[in-house]
C-alpha cells in the first residue's frame, strides 16, 4: 500500500469488486421476477460467463499489445454501458430475457478484456518484489466485498 499508484488501483478495484458481487444477485432477482424460470436464469448467467471463456485469450493479447490501463478503461466502459442498459430496461419495465442475455454477453466480453489486463497491471504497479503481497491484498478485498454484498442481500 506504500506505492501510490497501486494504492489508487486497489481502492478502485475494491469498490468495483463490491459492485461486481452485487450484480449476479440483482440479475437473479430480475430474471426470476420477469419469468420465474430457472432455465431463463441459467441462460442469463451463462451469457455472462460464456464471453469470458471464449474471449479471455484475446483479452490477454490486447492487454499485452496495448496499454493495460487503456484496455481496462475501455472494458469497464463497455461493462458500465451494458449494466446501465440493463438497469434502465429493468426500471422501465421494458426488459425481456433476450435483451438481458444480449447485455450480459456484452458485459462478459468487457470482463474478458478487463481481467487479463488487470493481472498484468498489478505486476507493473506493485513491482516483482511486492507482487505476491499485492495479489494477496486484492484477493482478500474481493472476498470481503463478496461477503459484504451477501450480507446486504439478507437485510
N, C-alpha and C positions, 0 to 999 in steps of 0.2 A: 504493500500500500504506500510505500515511500516514493514510488515513481508516479509523478503527477499524471502522465498520460494513461498509465494503467489504472490509476485510481478513478479517473473520469470514465474510462471504459467500464470498469467494474460497477460503478454506481448506475450507469445507464443500463447495463445488461441485467443487473439485479432487478431494477424496475420493470424492464421488459420481460424478464422471466416470470414475474408475478402476473402480468397480463397474459402471457402465453399459457400459464397454468389455469387461468380462468376460462380461456376460450373453449376448450373441449366441453366443459360443463355447460356453458351458455349454449353451445351448439346442440348438445344433447337435449336440454330442456326445450330449445326452439323446435327441433325436429319432432320430438315426442309430442309437443303441443300442436304442431301442424298436422301430423298424420297419426301419431300413436303407434307407428310401425317400427319395430326393432330392425327390420330389414332396411328401411329408409335410413335409420340411424347408422347402421353398418356401412351403407353406401356413402353417406356423407363423411364418416370417419375415414373410410378407405380413400376417399377423394382428397383428403388432406395428406395422407401418408404416401400414396402412390407416386406423386411427383418427386417426393424426397428420395424414394427408392430408385426411380428412373433417372433423375437429373443430378444427383449429388456429385457424380464424377465430372460432369460438365461444369457444375458449380465450383468444384475444386480447381479445375483447369482455368476457369475465369478468375478465381482468386489468385492463382499463380501468375497469370498473364497480365492482369490489370491491377491497379492499386486496390488493395483489400478494402480500405475504407470506402472507396467509391462503390465497389461491388456490394458491400454491406448496406450502404445508404440506399442504393437503388433497390436492393432486395427488400429492405424494410419499407420503402415507399410502396412497392408492389403489395406487400402484406398489409400495409395500412389501408390502401385503396380497397383491397379485397375484403378486409374485415369491416371497414367503414361502409362499403356497399351492402354487406350482409346486414349490418345494424340498421341501415336505412330501410332496406326491404322488410326486415322483421318489424321494425317500429311502425312502418306504414301499413302493415298487414298485407303486403303485396307479395311476400315470399312464397315461392314454390320450391319443391325439393330440387328440381333440375337447376334452379338458379343458385341454390346453396351449394350444390355439387360443383357447378362451374366456378363459383367464387372460391370454394375451398381448394380446387385444383390450382387456381392462381396463387392463393396463399401458400400452398405447399410448394409450388415452384419457387416462390420467394425464399422459403426456408431452405430449399435445396441449394440455393446460391449463397445465402447468408451464412449458414453453419460452417462450411469448409473455410470460407474467408475469415470467419471469426477465430477459428482454431489457429490459423496461420498468423493472425494479427496478435494474438496473446503472446506468442513467442517473440515477436518483434518488439512488443511493448515492455514485457517483463524482463526479457533477456534470458539467455540459456541457463544462467545460474539460479534464476528465480522462477523458471517455468513450472517446475513441479509445485511449488508453493502457490503460484498464481492459479494454476489449474485446480488445485485443491480448494482454494478460496472460492473460485467460481462455482465449482461443484456443490460446495456447502450452501452457497447463496441460492442456487437453483433449487436445491432440496428444501431449504427454508421457505422459499417463495411458494413452492408447491404445497407445503404444509399449511402456510397461511391462507392460500386460496381454498384448500379443502376446509379449513376451519370457518371461512366465510360462508361456505355453502351450507353449513349446519346452523347458521344464525337465522 
